[in-house]
Amino acid sequence: MIKLNIIPDKIKKEIKVNFIYNIIKKSLYILIIVFSVAGIILLASEYILLSSLAKEINGSTLDFKSSVDTSQNKVSEINNEIILLENIQADHVRWSVLFNYISTNSPDGISFRQINIDKKVPSISFNGLAVSRDQLLSFKIFLEDSSIFENIDFPIQNLLQKENINFEINAKLNIYEIK
């Protein structure tokens, strides 16, 4: 079979240009459709990402708020415990310091049978035995010169005997002076 092409060259050129134009036109249609679909996919993914981000922000904000609330509660609890400890420490008196002060400053020959302390009043009472009246008077002078003891009650019967004196002395305590 023989093919004869008897179409003039001008028409052949037009057919060729028309064919190329149709291919370009179809390619552009396909590109427009592809870009449209890609745009729709991108818009949908943007919406999904934004809604996921919003959920995450709300969730993390709630988590953050709850963690802040939890932290504030813990801080409040710790502050309350600190206040409680400060109150306990403010009411605490170091009695060992007082006993050490009494024992180191008491004259020889004074022995105590009983020392009673009432923190509420605050007061102290000494019951004991003095070898001599001079030692008992030295102890009385020590109490009077001390800033810890006030309003010393020294009964006169403490001085009636000369030796081996059973004595009782009462005094008010200045607790703030005990350091």
Buried (B, 14 or more C-beta within 10 A) or exposed (E): EEEEEEEEEEEEEEEEEEEEEEEEEEEEEEEEEEEEEEEEEEEEEEEEEEEEEEEEEEEEEEEEEEEEEEEEEEEEEEEEEEEEEEEEEEEEBEEEEBEEBBEEEBBEBBEBEEBEBEEEEBBBBBBBBBBBBEBBBBBBEBBEEBEBBBEBEBEEEBBEBEEEBEBBBBBBBEBEEBE
